[in-house]
Amino acid sequence: MEKVDRLVKIENVVASATLKHGIDLRSVARAFPKMKYRPDQFPGFVFRLKKPRTAILIFGSGKMVCTGAKSAGEARRALRNVVRRLKNGGIVILGKLSTKIQNIVASANLGGTIDLVRLYECQRRDERMMYEPEQFPALIYRMKEPRAVVLLFSSGKLVCTGAKKEEDVYRAVDRLRQRLEKEECIFYSEQQKRMH
């Protein structure tokens, strides 16, 4: 799967975390006055980190959501970093933080042009595929294994979303590439053929 690893770029990992107690967001706002808290516009406190470059939404219920991470590990580190900073700012945090990856969004370029009409025609009975080019230029493929949704463009570029593990993103792209080659729906130039 080394070929696929080079093609895929993780764009965003969304992770959630939950404390076993609520957080007083007004106290957080007083401890971190440079951070964003406008309860009349949004019910959470927005805590931005530079390293890793992420935004953590903190809610009064004790729930947190991290966005902008480029890996699952980075998302977990960002959440732990925020909890540590909250403690250092005098906010009472009890117990351990339980984290869960909610969604991974990745992009990839398969390096060839794709005949989406042919792919869709070959798989017409496949209810997991939807292609209506007059409404949206990509073919939408809902994979069952691994569980992910892929938006596939004729340029060979794609967006993969819905995976919960990074390895599932790589597996989804690899399975899709193999299927395209098997169905003879992807076409490589001479230079691209030498790379594949």
DOFI-835799 format. One record per atom (N, C-alpha, C): residue in one letter; x, y, z. Coordinates in pm, whole numbers, padded with zeros to 5 digits, always signed. Example, Ala and Ser with C-alpha at 12.3 -4.5 7.8 and 13.67 -1.06 7.14 Angstrom:
BEGIN
a+01319-00569+00780/a+01230-00450+00780/a+01320-00330+00780/s+01285-00225+00708/s+01367-00106+00714/s+01290+00003+00787/
This chain:
BEGIN
m+00082-00119+00000/m+00000+00000+00000/m+00087+00126+00000/e+00217+00109-00016/e+00309+00223-00016/e+00274+00325-00124/k+00231+00275-00241/k+00192+00366-00350/k+00081+00460-00305/v-00017+00404-00236/v-00132+00482-00191/v-00092+00583-00085/d-00003+00544+00006/d+00041+00634+00112/d+00096+00764+00054/r+00164+00755-00060/r+00221+00875-00122/r+00113+00963-00185/l+00000+00906-00218/l-00105+00979-00287/l-00199+01054-00193/v-00209+01008-00069/v-00311+01056+00024/v-00256+01165+00115/k-00338+01267+00138/k-00303+01374+00233/k-00419+01390+00331/i-00391+01370+00458/i-00493+01392+00560/i-00511+01543+00574/e-00634+01589+00555/e-00664+01732+00557/e-00716+01779+00693/n-00796+01693+00758/n-00858+01734+00884/n-00901+01610+00962/v-00868+01611+01090/v-00914+01506+01180/v-01000+01574+01286/v-01121+01527+01302/v-01213+01580+01404/v-01221+01478+01516/a-01188+01523+01636/a-01192+01434+01753/a-01277+01499+01861/s-01343+01416+01938/s-01419+01469+02052/s-01360+01413+02180/a-01381+01484+02287/a-01335+01441+02418/a-01441+01480+02519/t-01448+01403+02625/t-01549+01430+02726/t-01488+01422+02864/l-01516+01524+02944/l-01482+01520+03086/l-01604+01466+03160/k-01583+01414+03278/k-01694+01357+03353/k-01770+01465+03433/h-01741+01592+03403/h-01807+01702+03473/h-01815+01823+03380/g-01896+01920+03417/g-01909+02042+03338/g-01795+02139+03363/i-01788+02243+03279/i-01685+02346+03291/i-01755+02482+03291/d-01712+02568+03381/d-01766+02704+03386/d-01694+02786+03278/l-01760+02812+03167/l-01696+02880+03055/l-01662+03026+03086/r-01735+03089+03179/r-01702+03227+03216/r-01566+03231+03287/s-01540+03128+03369/s-01409+03119+03436/s-01298+03096+03334/v-01327+03015+03233/v-01229+02991+03127/v-01202+03121+03053/a-01307+03197+03023/a-01291+03324+02951/a-01209+03424+03033/r-01227+03424+03166/r-01148+03513+03251/r-01001+03469+03255/a-00977+03339+03257/a-00841+03287+03263/a-00767+03303+03129/f-00842+03306+03020/f-00781+03317+02886/f-00852+03428+02807/p-00828+03553+02843/p-00902+03664+02782/p-00873+03684+02632/k-00762+03631+02582/k-00730+03648+02440/k-00805+03548+02352/m-00863+03446+02414/m-00937+03344+02339/m-01079+03394+02313/k-01148+03324+02223/k-01278+03369+02176/k-01393+03305+02256/y-01474+03390+02319/y-01594+03343+02387/y-01703+03447+02371/r-01801+03413+02288/r-01916+03501+02265/r-02043+03416+02277/p-02090+03397+02400/p-02204+03306+02421/p-02332+03346+02349/d-02345+03475+02313/d-02464+03518+02239/d-02459+03470+02093/q-02338+03436+02041/q-02323+03390+01903/q-02300+03240+01892/f-02230+03183+01992/f-02195+03040+01989/f-02187+02989+02132/p-02246+02873+02161/p-02253+02827+02300/p-02122+02774+02359/g-02016+02768+02279/g-01890+02714+02327/g-01778+02816+02329/f-01671+02778+02395/f-01550+02859+02403/f-01453+02807+02297/v-01397+02895+02215/v-01305+02853+02108/v-01162+02876+02157/f-01089+02766+02173/f-00951+02769+02221/f-00861+02732+02104/r-00784+02828+02054/r-00698+02803+01938/r-00555+02776+01983/l-00497+02672+01923/l-00357+02637+01950/l-00274+02662+01824/k-00150+02705+01844/k-00059+02722+01730/k+00014+02592+01699/k+00045+02514+01804/k+00114+02386+01784/k+00046+02280+01866/p-00015+02181+01809/p-00050+02172+01667/p-00160+02273+01632/r-00159+02321+01511/r-00253+02425+01466/r-00395+02366+01461/t-00470+02393+01566/t-00603+02336+01581/t-00694+02436+01652/a-00822+02408+01649/a-00920+02482+01727/a-00997+02380+01811/i-01005+02407+01940/i-01079+02318+02029/i-01201+02394+02080/l-01317+02338+02056/l-01442+02396+02104/l-01471+02333+02239/i-01488+02416+02339/i-01514+02367+02475/i-01656+02408+02512/f-01734+02310+02558/f-01873+02335+02596/f-01890+02321+02747/g-01988+02390+02800/g-02014+02387+02944/g-02042+02247+02997/s-02088+02157+02913/s-02117+02019+02954/s-01991+01939+02984/g-01874+01993+02944/g-01749+01918+02960/g-01707+01849+02832/k-01786+01867+02727/k-01751+01807+02598/k-01660+01904+02522/m-01563+01847+02447/m-01472+01926+02365/m-01466+01864+02226/v-01446+01948+02126/v-01431+01902+01988/v-01307+01969+01930/c-01218+01888+01878/c-01094+01939+01817/c-01107+01928+01665/t-01076+02038+01594/t-01077+02037+01448/t-00944+02094+01399/g-00908+02055+01277/g-00788+02110+01215/g-00664+02026+01227/a-00668+01919+01304/a-00551+01833+01320/a-00523+01759+01190/k-00397+01722+01169/k-00356+01650+01047/k-00333+01502+01072/s-00355+01458+01196/s-00346+01315+01228/s-00425+01291+01356/a-00456+01164+01382/a-00529+01130+01504/a-00443+01160+01625/g-00315+01132+01617/g-00225+01160+01728/g-00217+01309+01758/e-00213+01389+01654/e-00209+01534+01670/e-00337+01585+01738/a-00451+01529+01702/a-00578+01570+01764/a-00578+01536+01912/r-00531+01417+01946/r-00526+01378+02088/r-00430+01467+02166/r-00313+01497+02105/r-00215+01585+02170/r-00276+01723+02196/a-00348+01776+02097/a-00410+01908+02111/a-00510+01908+02227/l-00591+01804+02237/l-00689+01797+02345/l-00620+01789+02481/r-00515+01706+02491/r-00442+01696+02618/r-00376+01830+02653/n-00323+01897+02551/n-00258+02027+02570/n-00357+02128+02627/v-00478+02132+02573/v-00579+02225+02622/v-00618+02194+02766/v-00633+02067+02798/v-00667+02030+02935/v-00556+02075+03030/r-00430+02053+02991/r-00317+02095+03074/r-00319+02248+03092/r-00345+02321+02983/r-00349+02467+02993/r-00466+02516+03078/l-00580+02447+03068/l-00694+02483+03154/l-00656+02465+03301/k-00593+02352+03334/k-00550+02327+03473/k-00453+02436+03519/n-00355+02468+03433/n-00257+02572+03468/n-00323+02708+03484/g-00437+02729+03417/g-00511+02855+03428/g-00605+02858+03546/g-00600+02755+03630/g-00682+02752+03751/g-00819+02688+03733/i-00845+02628+03619/i-00974+02561+03596/i-00966+02420+03653/v-01062+02381+03732/v-01062+02249+03794/v-01102+02144+03690/i-01012+02050+03671/i-01036+01937+03580/i-01014+01810+03660/l-01115+01728+03670/l-01106+01603+03746/l-01108+01484+03651/g-01033+01382+03687/g-01035+01259+03609/g-00962+01271+03475/k-00969+01162+03401/k-00902+01156+03271/k-00996+01196+03159/l-00936+01243+03052/l-01009+01283+02933/l-01027+01159+02844/s-01150+01130+02803/s-01169+01019+02708/s-01191+01079+02570/t-01108+01038+02473/t-01114+01095+02338/t-01162+00991+02237/k-01220+01042+02129/k-01270+00955+02023/k-01256+01028+01889/i-01204+00960+01789/i-01194+01018+01655/i-01332+01009+01591/q-01385+01122+01546/q-01519+01127+01488/q-01518+01119+01335/n-01416+01182+01273/n-01415+01190+01127/n-01275+01225+01079/i-01235+01163+00970/i-01109+01197+00905/i-01142+01235+00762/v-01094+01353+00722/v-01112+01399+00584/v-00975+01400+00517/a-00968+01336+00401/a-00841+01329+00328/a-00865+01359+00181/s-00759+01403+00115/s-00765+01421-00030/s-00660+01330-00092/a-00679+01300-00219/a-00582+01216-00289/a-00590+01246-00437/n-00482+01213-00506/n-00478+01224-00652/n-00430+01089-00704/l-00516+01019-00777/l-00482+00886-00826/l-00389+00889-00947/g-00364+01007-01002/g-00264+01020-01107/g-00311+00981-01246/g-00438+00969-01266/g-00491+00938-01398/g-00629+00998-01412/t-00680+01000-01535/t-00817+01050-01555/t-00914+00933-01540/i-01032+00965-01492/i-01129+00860-01462/i-01255+00881-01544/d-01302+00773-01603/d-01427+00774-01678/d-01538+00742-01578/l-01596+00847-01521/l-01699+00830-01417/l-01825+00767-01473/v-01860+00801-01597/v-01980+00744-01658/v-01963+00593-01671/r-01848+00550-01720/r-01821+00406-01736/r-01825+00335-01601/l-01761+00395-01500/l-01761+00334-01367/l-01904+00319-01316/y-01981+00424-01331/y-02120+00421-01284/y-02201+00318-01362/e-02181+00311-01494/e-02254+00213-01577/e-02216+00071-01538/c-02086+00048-01512/c-02040-00086-01472/c-02102-00128-01339/q-02130-00031-01256/q-02178-00060-01121/q-02322-00012-01100/r-02399-00006-01207/r-02534+00051-01199/r-02619-00010-01086/r-02603-00136-01062/r-02683-00201-00957/r-02628-00173-00817/d-02511-00112-00812/d-02448-00081-00685/d-02514+00044-00625/e-02600+00023-00529/e-02676+00134-00470/e-02588+00228-00388/r-02462+00190-00368/r-02373+00276-00290/r-02310+00384-00376/m-02333+00381-00507/m-02278+00484-00595/m-02388+00576-00646/m-02355+00704-00651/m-02449+00801-00703/m-02371+00897-00793/y-02424+00918-00913/y-02357+01009-01006/y-02461+01086-01085/e-02470+01215-01058/e-02560+01305-01129/e-02480+01428-01168/p-02404+01420-01280/p-02310+01527-01316/p-02374+01664-01339/e-02502+01668-01371/e-02566+01798-01390/e-02589+01868-01256/q-02583+01793-01146/q-02602+01852-01014/q-02471+01868-00937/f-02379+01771-00955/f-02252+01771-00882/f-02150+01695-00965/p-02029+01751-00984/p-01934+01691-01078/p-01866+01561-01031/a-01886+01522-00908/a-01818+01402-00858/a-01914+01284-00846/l-01858+01165-00858/l-01931+01042-00829/l-01917+01021-00678/i-02028+00992-00613/i-02028+00969-00468/i-02034+00819-00445/y-01934+00768-00376/y-01925+00625-00351/y-01922+00602-00200/r-02026+00535-00150/r-02034+00503-00007/r-01980+00362+00012/m-01858+00353+00062/m-01794+00222+00083/m-01844+00160+00213/k-01864+00029+00207/k-01904-00043+00327/k-01782-00088+00406/e-01678-00129+00335/e-01557-00179+00400/e-01434-00132+00326/p-01354-00046+00384/p-01377+00022+00511/p-01488+00126+00497/r-01549+00160+00606/r-01662+00253+00604/r-01611+00395+00576/a-01646+00447+00460/a-01603+00582+00419/a-01689+00627+00302/v-01690+00757+00278/v-01757+00813+00161/v-01649+00881+00077/v-01646+00845-00052/v-01545+00902-00142/v-01615+00984-00249/l-01569+01107-00266/l-01613+01192-00377/l-01504+01180-00483/l-01537+01122-00596/l-01439+01091-00700/l-01463+01180-00821/f-01359+01254-00861/f-01368+01346-00974/f-01298+01286-01097/s-01341+01326-01216/s-01284+01272-01340/s-01135+01304-01354/s-01087+01407-01287/s-00945+01444-01292/s-00855+01344-01221/g-00916+01251-01148/g-00838+01155-01070/g-00822+01198-00925/k-00874+01316-00893/k-00868+01363-00756/k-00990+01314-00680/l-00973+01298-00550/l-01084+01252-00468/l-01076+01311-00329/v-01189+01307-00262/v-01199+01345-00121/v-01261+01226-00050/c-01196+01184+00057/c-01246+01072+00138/c-01285+01126+00274/t-01404+01093+00318/t-01452+01141+00448/t-01528+01029+00519/g-01544+01045+00649/g-01624+00949+00724/g-01543+00839+00790/a-01416+00825+00758/a-01334+00721+00821/a-01304+00761+00965/k-01284+00660+01050/k-01254+00686+01191/k-01107+00655+01223/k-01039+00587+01129/k-00898+00552+01148/k-00822+00592+01022/e-00698+00637+01042/e-00616+00677+00927/e-00593+00560+00832/e-00570+00441+00888/e-00545+00325+00800/e-00667+00293+00714/d-00787+00327+00761/d-00907+00305+00680/d-00910+00399+00559/v-00856+00519+00574/v-00847+00611+00460/v-00758+00550+00352/y-00641+00500+00393/y-00547+00440+00297/y-00606+00316+00232/r-00676+00235+00312/r-00739+00114+00257/r-00848+00151+00157/a-00928+00253+00189/a-01037+00295+00100/a-00981+00343-00033/v-00877+00424-00031/v-00818+00475-00155/v-00755+00361-00234/d-00689+00269-00167/d-00627+00156-00235/d-00733+00066-00300/r-00839+00035-00227/r-00947-00048-00283/r-01012+00019-00403/l-01032+00151-00393/l-01093+00225-00504/l-01001+00222-00626/r-00872+00246-00606/r-00776+00244-00717/r-00776+00107-00786/q-00775+00000-00705/q-00777-00136-00761/q-00905-00160-00841/r-01016-00113-00789/r-01144-00131-00858/r-01145-00055-00991/l-01093+00067-00990/l-01088+00146-01113/l-01001+00078-01218/e-00889+00021-01176/e-00800-00048-01270/e-00866-00176-01321/k-00933-00249-01233/k-01001-00373-01273/k-01112-00345-01374/e-01188-00239-01351/e-01299-00203-01439/e-01253-00125-01562/e-01122-00098-01570/e-01062-00020-01680/e-01130+00116-01694/c-01142+00184-01579/c-01205+00316-01575/c-01105+00427-01547/i-00979+00392-01524/i-00876+00493-01501/i-00774+00483-01613/f-00732+00599-01660/f-00640+00604-01773/f-00519+00689-01736/y-00401+00627-01748/y-00277+00695-01714/y-00206+00737-01842/s-00137+00853-01837/s-00050+00892-01948/s+00074+00804-01942/e+00159+00809-02043/e+00281+00725-02044/e+00367+00753-01922/q+00381+00879-01886/q+00461+00914-01769/q+00397+00860-01642/q+00264+00870-01632/q+00193+00820-01514/q+00203+00670-01504/k+00201+00600-01621/k+00212+00454-01620/k+00345+00410-01558/r+00452+00482-01590/r+00584+00445-01534/r+00585+00462-01383/m+00506+00556-01331/m+00501+00578-01186/m+00416+00473-01115/h+00320+00411-01188/h+00228+00316-01123/h+00274+00176-01141/
